[in-house]
Amino acid sequence: MKIRISPWASGAITFVNIQQQSINTTPGSYATITHTWKSGDIVTVKLLMQLKLIAANNNKNLAAGNYDSSAPSGIPTLMLSSLKRTSGSNLDVTGTAGRATVTLSPFYDAQGYRYVVYLSVLGSLPASAESS
């Protein structure tokens, strides 16, 4: 079986019937699982996501926050050192803008309200946000 590993999915882990597989999961390639298949076998792929910043081409003080393939929407000013993921089950991130605590939600949830994709940023990402 070949499973496509997305280019953003560094550190992907594969399992067959809850047994971790020791296979190559290079981002942007296909992971090959060699197994004698039986009815009821279950394949699980865990894709690890990291919060990243993508700087604007013409202004390095503007950046889009990005959880690999999902860009969060939010507000115009943000202290990067304050960012932290709110739970393991969604992609919301909280942070500080001025004196307020704000929530950044995935761009695909930004229906029906104003949003920005590029934010004015100060500082650098905390290590915990980069590895969440």
Salt bridges, closest charged atoms under 4 A:
ASP41 OD2 - HIS35 NE2 3.22
ASP68 OD1 - LYS52 NZ 3.26
